[in-house]
């Protein structure tokens, strides 16, 4: 059985990627980093699988069509 896709928060994304907060949001705006998803009214997170794909190949990363 495949492992479920977890939702990770900004602090974890920053630690895993080594990017700064402003760089993450700039790259999201450019379309070169996975966008966050809404998990509550005031909360957002990233799919761990999207971040793992970006870490594997940040140069050629493109959003998956869902």
Predicted model as a PDB file, atoms N, CA, C, CB and O in Angstrom, pLDDT in the B-factor column:
MODEL        1                                                                  
ATOM      1  N   UNK A   1       0.849  -1.184   0.000  1.00 56.00           N  
ATOM      2  CA  UNK A   1       0.000   0.000   0.000  1.00 56.00           C  
ATOM      3  C   UNK A   1       0.892   1.243   0.000  1.00 56.00           C  
ATOM      4  CB  UNK A   1      -0.964   0.001   1.231  1.00 56.00           C  
ATOM      5  O   UNK A   1       1.790   1.349   0.835  1.00 56.00           O  
ATOM      6  N   UNK A   2       0.661   2.188  -0.921  1.00 65.00           N  
ATOM      7  CA  UNK A   2       1.504   3.386  -0.976  1.00 65.00           C  
ATOM      8  C   UNK A   2       1.301   4.266   0.254  1.00 65.00           C  
ATOM      9  CB  UNK A   2       1.206   4.189  -2.245  1.00 65.00           C  
ATOM     10  O   UNK A   2       0.223   4.302   0.847  1.00 65.00           O  
ATOM     11  N   UNK A   3       2.360   4.966   0.615  1.00 68.00           N  
ATOM     12  CA  UNK A   3       2.296   5.869   1.765  1.00 68.00           C  
ATOM     13  C   UNK A   3       1.444   7.087   1.403  1.00 68.00           C  
ATOM     14  CB  UNK A   3       3.726   6.306   2.212  1.00 68.00           C  
ATOM     15  O   UNK A   3       1.572   7.612   0.297  1.00 68.00           O  
ATOM     16  N   UNK A   4       0.580   7.549   2.310  1.00 72.00           N  
ATOM     17  CA  UNK A   4      -0.263   8.709   1.996  1.00 72.00           C  
ATOM     18  C   UNK A   4       0.581   9.983   1.823  1.00 72.00           C  
ATOM     19  CB  UNK A   4      -1.314   8.920   3.108  1.00 72.00           C  
ATOM     20  O   UNK A   4       1.637  10.134   2.438  1.00 72.00           O  
ATOM     21  N   UNK A   5       0.097  10.874   0.988  1.00 87.00           N  
ATOM     22  CA  UNK A   5       0.776  12.143   0.746  1.00 87.00           C  
ATOM     23  C   UNK A   5       0.477  13.082   1.911  1.00 87.00           C  
ATOM     24  CB  UNK A   5       0.329  12.774  -0.613  1.00 87.00           C  
ATOM     25  O   UNK A   5      -0.675  13.454   2.134  1.00 87.00           O  
ATOM     26  N   UNK A   6       1.510  13.461   2.646  1.00 93.00           N  
ATOM     27  CA  UNK A   6       1.322  14.345   3.796  1.00 93.00           C  
ATOM     28  C   UNK A   6       1.301  15.806   3.352  1.00 93.00           C  
ATOM     29  CB  UNK A   6       2.434  14.120   4.839  1.00 93.00           C  
ATOM     30  O   UNK A   6       1.804  16.157   2.284  1.00 93.00           O  
ATOM     31  N   UNK A   7       0.710  16.641   4.192  1.00 95.00           N  
ATOM     32  CA  UNK A   7       0.740  18.090   4.001  1.00 95.00           C  
ATOM     33  C   UNK A   7       1.791  18.634   4.960  1.00 95.00           C  
ATOM     34  CB  UNK A   7      -0.680  18.753   4.252  1.00 95.00           C  
ATOM     35  O   UNK A   7       1.741  18.363   6.160  1.00 95.00           O  
ATOM     36  N   UNK A   8       2.740  19.400   4.434  1.00 96.00           N  
ATOM     37  CA  UNK A   8       3.777  19.974   5.283  1.00 96.00           C  
ATOM     38  C   UNK A   8       3.648  21.490   5.282  1.00 96.00           C  
ATOM     39  CB  UNK A   8       5.187  19.543   4.807  1.00 96.00           C  
ATOM     40  O   UNK A   8       3.200  22.092   4.307  1.00 96.00           O  
ATOM     41  N   UNK A   9       4.047  22.087   6.387  1.00 96.00           N  
ATOM     42  CA  UNK A   9       3.904  23.530   6.564  1.00 96.00           C  
ATOM     43  C   UNK A   9       5.167  24.257   6.121  1.00 96.00           C  
ATOM     44  CB  UNK A   9       3.588  23.863   8.025  1.00 96.00           C  
ATOM     45  O   UNK A   9       6.184  23.631   5.823  1.00 96.00           O  
ATOM     46  N   UNK A  10       5.092  25.583   6.081  1.00 96.00           N  
ATOM     47  CA  UNK A  10       6.169  26.428   5.567  1.00 96.00           C  
ATOM     48  C   UNK A  10       7.503  26.168   6.261  1.00 96.00           C  
ATOM     49  CB  UNK A  10       5.795  27.883   5.719  1.00 96.00           C  
ATOM     50  O   UNK A  10       8.533  26.074   5.594  1.00 96.00           O  
ATOM     51  N   UNK A  11       7.500  26.053   7.582  1.00 96.00           N  
ATOM     52  CA  UNK A  11       8.746  25.847   8.326  1.00 96.00           C  
ATOM     53  C   UNK A  11       9.478  24.594   7.833  1.00 96.00           C  
ATOM     54  CB  UNK A  11       8.456  25.733   9.838  1.00 96.00           C  
ATOM     55  O   UNK A  11      10.700  24.602   7.692  1.00 96.00           O  
ATOM     56  N   UNK A  12       8.737  23.533   7.575  1.00 97.00           N  
ATOM     57  CA  UNK A  12       9.324  22.292   7.077  1.00 97.00           C  
ATOM     58  C   UNK A  12       9.824  22.464   5.649  1.00 97.00           C  
ATOM     59  CB  UNK A  12       8.303  21.150   7.146  1.00 97.00           C  
ATOM     60  O   UNK A  12      10.898  21.973   5.303  1.00 97.00           O  
ATOM     61  N   UNK A  13       9.051  23.159   4.818  1.00 97.00           N  
ATOM     62  CA  UNK A  13       9.458  23.412   3.430  1.00 97.00           C  
ATOM     63  C   UNK A  13      10.772  24.197   3.401  1.00 97.00           C  
ATOM     64  CB  UNK A  13       8.349  24.187   2.665  1.00 97.00           C  
ATOM     65  O   UNK A  13      11.669  23.875   2.622  1.00 97.00           O  
ATOM     66  N   UNK A  14      10.885  25.213   4.239  1.00 97.00           N  
ATOM     67  CA  UNK A  14      12.107  26.014   4.283  1.00 97.00           C  
ATOM     68  C   UNK A  14      13.299  25.171   4.719  1.00 97.00           C  
ATOM     69  CB  UNK A  14      11.931  27.204   5.228  1.00 97.00           C  
ATOM     70  O   UNK A  14      14.387  25.288   4.155  1.00 97.00           O  
ATOM     71  N   UNK A  15      13.093  24.321   5.726  1.00 97.00           N  
ATOM     72  CA  UNK A  15      14.186  23.468   6.213  1.00 97.00           C  
ATOM     73  C   UNK A  15      14.604  22.445   5.163  1.00 97.00           C  
ATOM     74  CB  UNK A  15      13.768  22.749   7.502  1.00 97.00           C  
ATOM     75  O   UNK A  15      15.797  22.188   5.000  1.00 97.00           O  
ATOM     76  N   UNK A  16      13.657  21.860   4.453  1.00 96.00           N  
ATOM     77  CA  UNK A  16      13.964  20.816   3.464  1.00 96.00           C  
ATOM     78  C   UNK A  16      14.609  21.387   2.208  1.00 96.00           C  
ATOM     79  CB  UNK A  16      12.698  20.061   3.088  1.00 96.00           C  
ATOM     80  O   UNK A  16      15.473  20.744   1.613  1.00 96.00           O  
ATOM     81  N   UNK A  17      14.199  22.594   1.793  1.00 96.00           N  
ATOM     82  CA  UNK A  17      14.703  23.150   0.536  1.00 96.00           C  
ATOM     83  C   UNK A  17      15.920  24.050   0.711  1.00 96.00           C  
ATOM     84  CB  UNK A  17      13.614  23.923  -0.143  1.00 96.00           C  
ATOM     85  O   UNK A  17      16.713  24.201  -0.219  1.00 96.00           O  
ATOM     86  N   UNK A  18      16.079  24.648   1.881  1.00 96.00           N  
ATOM     87  CA  UNK A  18      17.168  25.590   2.097  1.00 96.00           C  
ATOM     88  C   UNK A  18      16.886  26.972   1.533  1.00 96.00           C  
ATOM     89  CB  UNK A  18      18.423  25.057   1.491  1.00 96.00           C  
ATOM     90  O   UNK A  18      17.769  27.829   1.505  1.00 96.00           O  
ATOM     91  N   UNK A  19      15.649  27.190   1.083  1.00 97.00           N  
ATOM     92  CA  UNK A  19      15.264  28.486   0.533  1.00 97.00           C  
ATOM     93  C   UNK A  19      14.743  29.391   1.643  1.00 97.00           C  
ATOM     94  CB  UNK A  19      14.199  28.317  -0.570  1.00 97.00           C  
ATOM     95  O   UNK A  19      14.336  28.923   2.706  1.00 97.00           O  
ATOM     96  N   UNK A  20      14.763  30.699   1.377  1.00 97.00           N  
ATOM     97  CA  UNK A  20      14.157  31.642   2.316  1.00 97.00           C  
ATOM     98  C   UNK A  20      12.665  31.766   2.007  1.00 97.00           C  
ATOM     99  CB  UNK A  20      14.858  33.035   2.240  1.00 97.00           C  
ATOM    100  O   UNK A  20      12.202  31.376   0.935  1.00 97.00           O  
ATOM    101  N   UNK A  21      11.942  32.307   2.949  1.00 97.00           N  
ATOM    102  CA  UNK A  21      10.495  32.499   2.782  1.00 97.00           C  
ATOM    103  C   UNK A  21      10.193  33.350   1.543  1.00 97.00           C  
ATOM    104  CB  UNK A  21       9.892  33.163   4.041  1.00 97.00           C  
ATOM    105  O   UNK A  21       9.318  33.005   0.749  1.00 97.00           O  
ATOM    106  N   UNK A  22      10.913  34.451   1.382  1.00 97.00           N  
ATOM    107  CA  UNK A  22      10.653  35.325   0.240  1.00 97.00           C  
ATOM    108  C   UNK A  22      10.982  34.639  -1.085  1.00 97.00           C  
ATOM    109  CB  UNK A  22      11.459  36.612   0.372  1.00 97.00           C  
ATOM    110  O   UNK A  22      10.293  34.861  -2.080  1.00 97.00           O  
ATOM    111  N   UNK A  23      12.019  33.815  -1.109  1.00 97.00           N  
ATOM    112  CA  UNK A  23      12.368  33.095  -2.327  1.00 97.00           C  
ATOM    113  C   UNK A  23      11.300  32.071  -2.686  1.00 97.00           C  
ATOM    114  CB  UNK A  23      13.720  32.409  -2.168  1.00 97.00           C  
ATOM    115  O   UNK A  23      10.962  31.915  -3.860  1.00 97.00           O  
ATOM    116  N   UNK A  24      10.765  31.371  -1.690  1.00 97.00           N  
ATOM    117  CA  UNK A  24       9.689  30.401  -1.945  1.00 97.00           C  
ATOM    118  C   UNK A  24       8.509  31.101  -2.608  1.00 97.00           C  
ATOM    119  CB  UNK A  24       9.235  29.713  -0.624  1.00 97.00           C  
ATOM    120  O   UNK A  24       8.015  30.636  -3.636  1.00 97.00           O  
ATOM    121  N   UNK A  25       8.051  32.215  -2.033  1.00 96.00           N  
ATOM    122  CA  UNK A  25       6.884  32.902  -2.591  1.00 96.00           C  
ATOM    123  C   UNK A  25       7.175  33.543  -3.949  1.00 96.00           C  
ATOM    124  CB  UNK A  25       6.400  33.963  -1.622  1.00 96.00           C  
ATOM    125  O   UNK A  25       6.285  33.617  -4.796  1.00 96.00           O  
ATOM    126  N   UNK A  26       8.414  34.009  -4.167  1.00 97.00           N  
ATOM    127  CA  UNK A  26       8.781  34.549  -5.480  1.00 97.00           C  
ATOM    128  C   UNK A  26       8.746  33.442  -6.526  1.00 97.00           C  
ATOM    129  CB  UNK A  26      10.184  35.202  -5.435  1.00 97.00           C  
ATOM    130  O   UNK A  26       8.224  33.642  -7.623  1.00 97.00           O  
ATOM    131  N   UNK A  27       9.297  32.276  -6.195  1.00 95.00           N  
ATOM    132  CA  UNK A  27       9.303  31.149  -7.127  1.00 95.00           C  
ATOM    133  C   UNK A  27       7.887  30.641  -7.412  1.00 95.00           C  
ATOM    134  CB  UNK A  27      10.161  30.014  -6.572  1.00 95.00           C  
ATOM    135  O   UNK A  27       7.598  30.220  -8.532  1.00 95.00           O  
ATOM    136  N   UNK A  28       7.010  30.675  -6.417  1.00 95.00           N  
ATOM    137  CA  UNK A  28       5.610  30.294  -6.650  1.00 95.00           C  
ATOM    138  C   UNK A  28       4.998  31.245  -7.678  1.00 95.00           C  
ATOM    139  CB  UNK A  28       4.789  30.321  -5.314  1.00 95.00           C  
ATOM    140  O   UNK A  28       4.323  30.805  -8.608  1.00 95.00           O  
ATOM    141  N   UNK A  29       5.233  32.537  -7.513  1.00 95.00           N  
ATOM    142  CA  UNK A  29       4.698  33.533  -8.454  1.00 95.00           C  
ATOM    143  C   UNK A  29       5.260  33.326  -9.860  1.00 95.00           C  
ATOM    144  CB  UNK A  29       5.020  34.956  -7.966  1.00 95.00           C  
ATOM    145  O   UNK A  29       4.560  33.557 -10.846  1.00 95.00           O  
ATOM    146  N   UNK A  30       6.513  32.895  -9.957  1.00 93.00           N  
ATOM    147  CA  UNK A  30       7.138  32.636 -11.260  1.00 93.00           C  
ATOM    148  C   UNK A  30       6.685  31.315 -11.872  1.00 93.00           C  
ATOM    149  CB  UNK A  30       8.648  32.635 -11.120  1.00 93.00           C  
ATOM    150  O   UNK A  30       6.870  31.085 -13.067  1.00 93.00           O  
ATOM    151  N   UNK A  31       6.087  30.444 -11.049  1.00 92.00           N  
ATOM    152  CA  UNK A  31       5.667  29.133 -11.526  1.00 92.00           C  
ATOM    153  C   UNK A  31       6.771  28.093 -11.502  1.00 92.00           C  
ATOM    154  CB  UNK A  31       5.138  29.251 -12.908  1.00 92.00           C  
ATOM    155  O   UNK A  31       6.672  27.068 -12.176  1.00 92.00           O  
ATOM    156  N   UNK A  32       7.841  28.350 -10.717  1.00 94.00           N  
ATOM    157  CA  UNK A  32       8.966  27.422 -10.656  1.00 94.00           C  
ATOM    158  C   UNK A  32       9.071  26.703  -9.315  1.00 94.00           C  
ATOM    159  CB  UNK A  32      10.248  28.160 -10.931  1.00 94.00           C  
ATOM    160  O   UNK A  32      10.104  26.106  -9.009  1.00 94.00           O  
ATOM    161  N   UNK A  33       8.014  26.755  -8.520  1.00 96.00           N  
ATOM    162  CA  UNK A  33       7.972  26.075  -7.224  1.00 96.00           C  
ATOM    163  C   UNK A  33       6.526  25.682  -6.956  1.00 96.00           C  
ATOM    164  CB  UNK A  33       8.540  26.986  -6.070  1.00 96.00           C  
ATOM    165  O   UNK A  33       5.609  26.406  -7.342  1.00 96.00           O  
ATOM    166  N   UNK A  34       6.308  24.540  -6.297  1.00 96.00           N  
ATOM    167  CA  UNK A  34       4.930  24.111  -6.027  1.00 96.00           C  
ATOM    168  C   UNK A  34       4.153  25.137  -5.207  1.00 96.00           C  
ATOM    169  CB  UNK A  34       4.934  22.775  -5.298  1.00 96.00           C  
ATOM    170  O   UNK A  34       4.668  25.684  -4.231  1.00 96.00           O  
ATOM    171  N   UNK A  35       2.924  25.390  -5.606  1.00 95.00           N  
ATOM    172  CA  UNK A  35       2.058  26.309  -4.868  1.00 95.00           C  
ATOM    173  C   UNK A  35       1.472  25.598  -3.654  1.00 95.00           C  
ATOM    174  CB  UNK A  35       0.926  26.855  -5.779  1.00 95.00           C  
ATOM    175  O   UNK A  35       1.274  24.383  -3.665  1.00 95.00           O  
ATOM    176  N   UNK A  36       1.203  26.365  -2.620  1.00 95.00           N  
ATOM    177  CA  UNK A  36       0.601  25.804  -1.426  1.00 95.00           C  
ATOM    178  C   UNK A  36      -0.886  25.542  -1.652  1.00 95.00           C  
ATOM    179  CB  UNK A  36       0.806  26.740  -0.232  1.00 95.00           C  
ATOM    180  O   UNK A  36      -1.496  26.094  -2.567  1.00 95.00           O  
ATOM    181  N   UNK A  37      -1.450  24.699  -0.809  1.00 94.00           N  
ATOM    182  CA  UNK A  37      -2.883  24.418  -0.875  1.00 94.00           C  
ATOM    183  C   UNK A  37      -3.514  24.846   0.438  1.00 94.00           C  
ATOM    184  CB  UNK A  37      -3.157  22.907  -1.162  1.00 94.00           C  
ATOM    185  O   UNK A  37      -2.873  24.797   1.488  1.00 94.00           O  
ATOM    186  N   UNK A  38      -4.759  25.261   0.377  1.00 94.00           N  
ATOM    187  CA  UNK A  38      -5.497  25.678   1.562  1.00 94.00           C  
ATOM    188  C   UNK A  38      -5.858  24.463   2.406  1.00 94.00           C  
ATOM    189  CB  UNK A  38      -6.766  26.458   1.169  1.00 94.00           C  
ATOM    190  O   UNK A  38      -6.394  23.483   1.887  1.00 94.00           O  
ATOM    191  N   UNK A  39      -5.563  24.520   3.716  1.00 91.00           N  
ATOM    192  CA  UNK A  39      -5.954  23.431   4.604  1.00 91.00           C  
ATOM    193  C   UNK A  39      -6.942  23.892   5.671  1.00 91.00           C  
ATOM    194  CB  UNK A  39      -4.725  22.830   5.264  1.00 91.00           C  
ATOM    195  O   UNK A  39      -7.538  23.074   6.372  1.00 91.00           O  
ATOM    196  N   UNK A  40      -7.113  25.212   5.789  1.00 92.00           N  
ATOM    197  CA  UNK A  40      -8.119  25.789   6.679  1.00 92.00           C  
ATOM    198  C   UNK A  40      -8.306  27.248   6.279  1.00 92.00           C  
ATOM    199  CB  UNK A  40      -7.697  25.659   8.194  1.00 92.00           C  
ATOM    200  O   UNK A  40      -7.690  27.718   5.323  1.00 92.00           O  
ATOM    201  N   UNK A  41      -9.138  27.945   6.995  1.00 92.00           N  
ATOM    202  CA  UNK A  41      -9.392  29.352   6.675  1.00 92.00           C  
ATOM    203  C   UNK A  41      -8.103  30.163   6.728  1.00 92.00           C  
ATOM    204  CB  UNK A  41     -10.429  29.946   7.643  1.00 92.00           C  
ATOM    205  O   UNK A  41      -7.846  30.986   5.849  1.00 92.00           O  
ATOM    206  N   UNK A  42      -7.295  29.933   7.756  1.00 91.00           N  
ATOM    207  CA  UNK A  42      -6.060  30.703   7.925  1.00 91.00           C  
ATOM    208  C   UNK A  42      -4.791  29.874   7.734  1.00 91.00           C  
ATOM    209  CB  UNK A  42      -6.041  31.327   9.289  1.00 91.00           C  
ATOM    210  O   UNK A  42      -3.704  30.328   8.091  1.00 91.00           O  
ATOM    211  N   UNK A  43      -4.908  28.693   7.189  1.00 92.00           N  
ATOM    212  CA  UNK A  43      -3.731  27.841   7.062  1.00 92.00           C  
ATOM    213  C   UNK A  43      -3.533  27.305   5.653  1.00 92.00           C  
ATOM    214  CB  UNK A  43      -3.829  26.695   8.020  1.00 92.00           C  
ATOM    215  O   UNK A  43      -4.482  27.102   4.896  1.00 92.00           O  
ATOM    216  N   UNK A  44      -2.273  27.085   5.332  1.00 94.00           N  
ATOM    217  CA  UNK A  44      -1.930  26.513   4.033  1.00 94.00           C  
ATOM    218  C   UNK A  44      -0.733  25.600   4.225  1.00 94.00           C  
ATOM    219  CB  UNK A  44      -1.626  27.627   2.974  1.00 94.00           C  
ATOM    220  O   UNK A  44       0.006  25.721   5.202  1.00 94.00           O  
ATOM    221  N   UNK A  45      -0.553  24.696   3.294  1.00 96.00           N  
ATOM    222  CA  UNK A  45       0.578  23.786   3.344  1.00 96.00           C  
ATOM    223  C   UNK A  45       0.895  23.288   1.949  1.00 96.00           C  
ATOM    224  CB  UNK A  45       0.297  22.611   4.287  1.00 96.00           C  
ATOM    225  O   UNK A  45       0.223  23.646   0.982  1.00 96.00           O  
ATOM    226  N   UNK A  46       1.905  22.473   1.852  1.00 96.00           N  
ATOM    227  CA  UNK A  46       2.335  21.917   0.575  1.00 96.00           C  
ATOM    228  C   UNK A  46       2.218  20.407   0.617  1.00 96.00           C  
ATOM    229  CB  UNK A  46       3.780  22.341   0.244  1.00 96.00           C  
ATOM    230  O   UNK A  46       2.402  19.794   1.668  1.00 96.00           O  
ATOM    231  N   UNK A  47       1.913  19.809  -0.519  1.00 95.00           N  
ATOM    232  CA  UNK A  47       1.950  18.350  -0.621  1.00 95.00           C  
ATOM    233  C   UNK A  47       3.417  17.922  -0.563  1.00 95.00           C  
ATOM    234  CB  UNK A  47       1.251  17.841  -1.948  1.00 95.00           C  
ATOM    235  O   UNK A  47       4.253  18.448  -1.298  1.00 95.00           O  
ATOM    236  N   UNK A  48       3.718  16.983   0.299  1.00 95.00           N  
ATOM    237  CA  UNK A  48       5.087  16.535   0.456  1.00 95.00           C  
ATOM    238  C   UNK A  48       5.633  15.963  -0.852  1.00 95.00           C  
ATOM    239  CB  UNK A  48       5.176  15.498   1.566  1.00 95.00           C  
ATOM    240  O   UNK A  48       6.813  16.137  -1.159  1.00 95.00           O  
ATOM    241  N   UNK A  49       4.792  15.289  -1.613  1.00 92.00           N  
ATOM    242  CA  UNK A  49       5.248  14.717  -2.885  1.00 92.00           C  
ATOM    243  C   UNK A  49       5.679  15.809  -3.868  1.00 92.00           C  
ATOM    244  CB  UNK A  49       4.138  13.860  -3.509  1.00 92.00           C  
ATOM    245  O   UNK A  49       6.642  15.620  -4.611  1.00 92.00           O  
ATOM    246  N   UNK A  50       4.980  16.946  -3.882  1.00 93.00           N  
ATOM    247  CA  UNK A  50       5.371  18.057  -4.763  1.00 93.00           C  
ATOM    248  C   UNK A  50       6.733  18.620  -4.363  1.00 93.00           C  
ATOM    249  CB  UNK A  50       4.310  19.173  -4.725  1.00 93.00           C  
ATOM    250  O   UNK A  50       7.568  18.911  -5.220  1.00 93.00           O  
ATOM    251  N   UNK A  51       6.952  18.771  -3.057  1.00 95.00           N  
ATOM    252  CA  UNK A  51       8.240  19.291  -2.577  1.00 95.00           C  
ATOM    253  C   UNK A  51       9.356  18.294  -2.885  1.00 95.00           C  
ATOM    254  CB  UNK A  51       8.182  19.582  -1.051  1.00 95.00           C  
ATOM    255  O   UNK A  51      10.449  18.690  -3.290  1.00 95.00           O  
ATOM    256  N   UNK A  52       9.084  17.004  -2.696  1.00 94.00           N  
ATOM    257  CA  UNK A  52      10.091  15.977  -3.011  1.00 94.00           C  
ATOM    258  C   UNK A  52      10.460  15.996  -4.495  1.00 94.00           C  
ATOM    259  CB  UNK A  52       9.573  14.580  -2.619  1.00 94.00           C  
ATOM    260  O   UNK A  52      11.632  15.861  -4.848  1.00 94.00           O  
ATOM    261  N   UNK A  53       9.453  16.164  -5.369  1.00 93.00           N  
ATOM    262  CA  UNK A  53       9.734  16.248  -6.807  1.00 93.00           C  
ATOM    263  C   UNK A  53      10.580  17.468  -7.112  1.00 93.00           C  
ATOM    264  CB  UNK A  53       8.428  16.295  -7.616  1.00 93.00           C  
ATOM    265  O   UNK A  53      11.495  17.391  -7.932  1.00 93.00           O  
ATOM    266  N   UNK A  54      10.292  18.608  -6.461  1.00 95.00           N  
ATOM    267  CA  UNK A  54      11.064  19.828  -6.690  1.00 95.00           C  
ATOM    268  C   UNK A  54      12.503  19.642  -6.215  1.00 95.00           C  
ATOM    269  CB  UNK A  54      10.411  21.027  -5.970  1.00 95.00           C  
ATOM    270  O   UNK A  54      13.437  20.049  -6.905  1.00 95.00           O  
ATOM    271  N   UNK A  55      12.690  19.035  -5.051  1.00 95.00           N  
ATOM    272  CA  UNK A  55      14.035  18.818  -4.516  1.00 95.00           C  
ATOM    273  C   UNK A  55      14.840  17.916  -5.452  1.00 95.00           C  
ATOM    274  CB  UNK A  55      13.965  18.197  -3.102  1.00 95.00           C  
ATOM    275  O   UNK A  55      16.036  18.135  -5.645  1.00 95.00           O  
ATOM    276  N   UNK A  56      14.198  16.911  -6.028  1.00 94.00           N  
ATOM    277  CA  UNK A  56      14.875  15.980  -6.933  1.00 94.00           C  
ATOM    278  C   UNK A  56      15.405  16.688  -8.173  1.00 94.00           C  
ATOM    279  CB  UNK A  56      13.928  14.858  -7.344  1.00 94.00           C  
ATOM    280  O   UNK A  56      16.522  16.406  -8.607  1.00 94.00           O  
ATOM    281  N   UNK A  57      14.632  17.600  -8.752  1.00 91.00           N  
ATOM    282  CA  UNK A  57      15.045  18.288  -9.976  1.00 91.00           C  
ATOM    283  C   UNK A  57      14.440  19.691 -10.039  1.00 91.00           C  
ATOM    284  CB  UNK A  57      14.632  17.475 -11.217  1.00 91.00           C  
ATOM    285  O   UNK A  57      13.443  19.900 -10.730  1.00 91.00           O  
ATOM    286  N   UNK A  58      15.033  20.656  -9.324  1.00 90.00           N  
ATOM    287  CA  UNK A  58      14.442  22.003  -9.279  1.00 90.00           C  
ATOM    288  C   UNK A  58      14.472  22.749 -10.620  1.00 90.00           C  
ATOM    289  CB  UNK A  58      15.162  22.825  -8.247  1.00 90.00           C  
ATOM    290  O   UNK A  58      13.620  23.601 -10.868  1.00 90.00           O  
ATOM    291  N   UNK A  59      15.421  22.443 -11.463  1.00 88.00           N  
ATOM    292  CA  UNK A  59      15.540  23.146 -12.749  1.00 88.00           C  
ATOM    293  C   UNK A  59      14.401  22.769 -13.691  1.00 88.00           C  
ATOM    294  CB  UNK A  59      16.892  22.829 -13.411  1.00 88.00           C  
ATOM    295  O   UNK A  59      13.818  23.639 -14.339  1.00 88.00           O  
ATOM    296  N   UNK A  60      14.082  21.481 -13.770  1.00 86.00           N  
ATOM    297  CA  UNK A  60      13.059  21.019 -14.713  1.00 86.00           C  
ATOM    298  C   UNK A  60      11.700  20.794 -14.074  1.00 86.00           C  
ATOM    299  CB  UNK A  60      13.508  19.752 -15.361  1.00 86.00           C  
ATOM    300  O   UNK A  60      10.805  20.254 -14.724  1.00 86.00           O  
ATOM    301  N   UNK A  61      11.518  21.194 -12.811  1.00 83.00           N  
ATOM    302  CA  UNK A  61      10.230  20.974 -12.145  1.00 83.00           C  
ATOM    303  C   UNK A  61       9.127  21.766 -12.848  1.00 83.00           C  
ATOM    304  CB  UNK A  61      10.311  21.377 -10.650  1.00 83.00           C  
ATOM    305  O   UNK A  61       9.303  22.939 -13.180  1.00 83.00           O  
ATOM    306  N   UNK A  62       8.009  21.118 -13.066  1.00 82.00           N  
ATOM    307  CA  UNK A  62       6.799  21.759 -13.612  1.00 82.00           C  
ATOM    308  C   UNK A  62       5.603  21.242 -12.835  1.00 82.00           C  
ATOM    309  CB  UNK A  62       6.632  21.473 -15.154  1.00 82.00           C  
ATOM    310  O   UNK A  62       5.605  20.093 -12.395  1.00 82.00           O  
ATOM    311  N   UNK A  63       4.589  22.061 -12.659  1.00 78.00           N  
ATOM    312  CA  UNK A  63       3.402  21.589 -11.923  1.00 78.00           C  
ATOM    313  C   UNK A  63       2.744  20.420 -12.637  1.00 78.00           C  
ATOM    314  CB  UNK A  63       2.387  22.729 -11.747  1.00 78.00           C  
ATOM    315  O   UNK A  63       2.672  20.388 -13.865  1.00 78.00           O  
ATOM    316  N   UNK A  64       2.259  19.450 -11.843  1.00 72.00           N  
ATOM    317  CA  UNK A  64       1.494  18.342 -12.391  1.00 72.00           C  
ATOM    318  C   UNK A  64       0.078  18.829 -12.641  1.00 72.00           C  
ATOM    319  CB  UNK A  64       1.508  17.109 -11.435  1.00 72.00           C  
ATOM    320  O   UNK A  64      -0.443  19.654 -11.890  1.00 72.00           O  
ATOM    321  N   UNK A  65      -0.536  18.328 -13.679  1.00 66.00           N  
ATOM    322  CA  UNK A  65      -1.941  18.643 -13.878  1.00 66.00           C  
ATOM    323  C   UNK A  65      -2.740  17.634 -13.066  1.00 66.00           C  
ATOM    324  CB  UNK A  65      -2.339  18.611 -15.403  1.00 66.00           C  
ATOM    325  O   UNK A  65      -2.548  16.426 -13.209  1.00 66.00           O  
ATOM    326  N   UNK A  66      -3.626  18.119 -12.224  1.00 57.00           N  
ATOM    327  CA  UNK A  66      -4.394  17.257 -11.326  1.00 57.00           C  
ATOM    328  C   UNK A  66      -5.804  17.160 -11.799  1.00 57.00           C  
ATOM    329  CB  UNK A  66      -4.357  17.769  -9.896  1.00 57.00           C  
ATOM    330  O   UNK A  66      -6.618  16.477 -11.177  1.00 57.00           O  
TER     331      UNK A  66                                                      
ENDMDL                                                                          
END                                                                             
